[in-house]
Amino acid sequence: MKMKFITESYLRNLYKKEPFTVYELGQGARLTPGGRQYLSDRGIKFLDSGVQKKKEDTKKLAEGPPEVKVDWKRLQFQSRMKSIEALFLLTCEELLGKDVDLAHSVVKIYKQHASINRAVKTHGSLENLPCTECEGIKESNFSSNLGDCFEITDFHMQLEKGREILTLHRLRCALQEMEPLMLELCESSKEEKEWYEDMMGKINQMINSLSQLIHLTVGGNKCLRKG
């Protein structure tokens, strides 16, 4: 780049056209001694943009790269969804060797979980799981947080299908951890809150479907829902 020299005569002519109190020297320009003296004599403030840019660049280098803010709530949620997906697959694999029909029922619920995962990423909509009504779970409360139908204790592990019962209960517990994580992701807008509430309803459908499978695996026709 060719250096441009700012002389006293140039500044004098410029000042005659329009008086100024600050003169900014552009990049690739240099003041002659006479030009610098002219500015000093008239009390005109002198700014060197090239020097200023170097100072700013030096400051940026000293500060380092800008800090990237991590959305830890969303990261936590995504990691939990991934863990539950792995748990679904592990549950299905364990059940395949014991009860094929039960494993296939869990696979259907797993597909709903995969759909929720995609919907969360795109803020898309999702169809409801089909509801098989029983005495405690109806179409009207299928999307609600109903809790466990009954407490799973060491008694159930002694049953003939104790392993299957505990495996399903483990998966249900993992899904129940999703509600507080989703509530943390809700934004202040009404539309955002309603969307997450709808997704939480879909997760409750999965939980309630697992509760029904647990009841069927325990055996008996009487509804054991507590309360």
SVG drawing of the C-alpha trace seen along z (x, -y; Angstrom):
<svg xmlns="http://www.w3.org/2000/svg" viewBox="-62 -29 71 97">
<polyline fill="none" stroke="black" stroke-width="0.4" points="0.0,0.0 1.4,-3.4 2.0,-5.7 0.1,-9.0 1.7,-12.0 -0.5,-14.7 1.2,-18.0 0.7,-21.4 -0.6,-23.0 -3.1,-20.2 -4.4,-20.6 -4.5,-24.4 -6.6,-24.2 -8.9,-21.6 -9.4,-23.8 -10.3,-26.8 -13.1,-24.9 -14.6,-23.7 -13.0,-24.2 -12.6,-21.1 -11.4,-20.3 -10.5,-16.6 -8.5,-15.2 -8.4,-11.4 -5.6,-10.0 -6.7,-7.1 -4.9,-3.9 -1.9,-4.1 -1.4,-7.8 1.3,-9.6 1.6,-13.2 4.6,-15.3 6.4,-17.2 4.8,-20.4 1.4,-18.9 1.7,-17.6 2.9,-21.1 -0.1,-22.8 -2.5,-20.6 -0.7,-21.2 -0.6,-25.0 -4.4,-25.1 -5.2,-22.7 -6.7,-20.2 -7.0,-16.7 -5.2,-14.1 -6.4,-10.5 -4.5,-7.8 -6.9,-5.0 -4.0,-2.7 -2.6,-2.9 -6.0,-2.6 -6.7,0.6 -3.4,2.1 -4.3,1.4 -7.7,3.0 -6.2,6.1 -3.6,6.4 -6.4,6.2 -8.4,8.9 -5.4,11.2 -4.8,10.7 -8.4,11.4 -8.4,14.6 -11.3,16.0 -14.8,14.9 -16.4,17.3 -19.0,19.6 -22.0,19.7 -23.1,23.3 -26.8,24.0 -26.3,26.6 -30.0,27.2 -30.6,28.2 -27.3,30.2 -28.4,32.1 -31.8,32.8 -30.3,34.1 -27.9,36.3 -30.7,37.7 -32.8,38.4 -29.8,40.3 -29.4,42.3 -33.0,43.3 -32.9,44.3 -30.0,46.7 -32.0,48.0 -35.0,48.7 -32.8,50.8 -31.2,52.6 -34.7,53.3 -36.0,54.6 -32.9,56.9 -33.4,58.3 -37.1,58.9 -36.7,60.6 -35.2,63.7 -38.0,63.9 -41.2,62.6 -41.3,61.7 -44.8,60.1 -43.7,57.9 -40.6,56.9 -42.6,55.9 -44.9,53.8 -41.9,51.9 -40.6,51.4 -43.8,49.5 -43.2,47.2 -39.5,46.8 -40.6,45.5 -42.7,42.8 -39.6,41.8 -37.6,41.6 -40.3,39.4 -40.3,37.1 -36.5,36.7 -36.9,35.6 -39.8,33.3 -37.8,31.6 -35.0,30.8 -37.5,29.3 -40.3,28.2 -42.6,30.4 -45.9,32.0 -46.5,35.6 -49.3,38.1 -50.6,39.6 -49.9,43.2 -53.0,45.4 -54.7,45.7 -55.9,49.1 -58.2,48.1 -58.3,49.9 -59.9,49.2 -57.3,46.6 -56.1,45.3 -58.6,43.7 -58.4,41.6 -59.1,38.6 -56.1,39.0 -53.7,40.9 -51.5,37.8 -51.5,36.9 -48.8,37.7 -50.5,40.5 -47.4,41.8 -46.9,45.5 -50.0,47.8 -48.4,49.5 -45.1,49.6 -42.5,52.0 -40.7,53.7 -38.4,56.7 -41.6,58.8 -41.9,58.4 -38.4,59.6 -39.3,62.9 -42.2,63.4 -41.8,65.7 -41.4,62.7 -39.6,60.6 -36.8,59.7 -39.2,58.4 -41.1,56.4 -37.9,54.7 -36.6,54.1 -39.9,52.3 -39.9,50.4 -36.3,49.2 -37.3,47.8 -40.4,46.1 -38.3,44.4 -35.9,43.1 -38.8,41.6 -40.3,40.0 -37.0,38.0 -37.8,36.1 -40.6,33.8 -38.3,31.6 -35.8,31.4 -38.4,30.3 -39.9,27.8 -36.4,26.2 -36.4,25.7 -39.7,23.9 -39.3,20.3 -41.5,17.5 -43.7,17.3 -47.1,18.9 -46.5,20.9 -43.2,22.4 -44.8,23.4 -47.8,25.0 -45.5,26.9 -43.4,28.4 -46.5,29.3 -47.8,31.2 -44.5,33.1 -44.6,33.9 -48.1,35.3 -46.6,37.6 -44.0,38.8 -46.7,39.4 -48.5,41.6 -45.3,43.7 -45.0,43.9 -48.7,44.9 -48.3,47.5 -45.4,49.0 -47.4,49.0 -50.1,51.1 -47.4,53.5 -46.0,53.9 -49.5,54.7 -50.0,57.3 -46.6,58.8 -47.4,59.0 -50.6,60.8 -54.2,60.6 -57.3,58.9 -57.9,56.5 -56.6,53.0 -53.8,52.3 -53.6,48.6 -53.0,47.0 -55.6,44.6"/>
</svg>
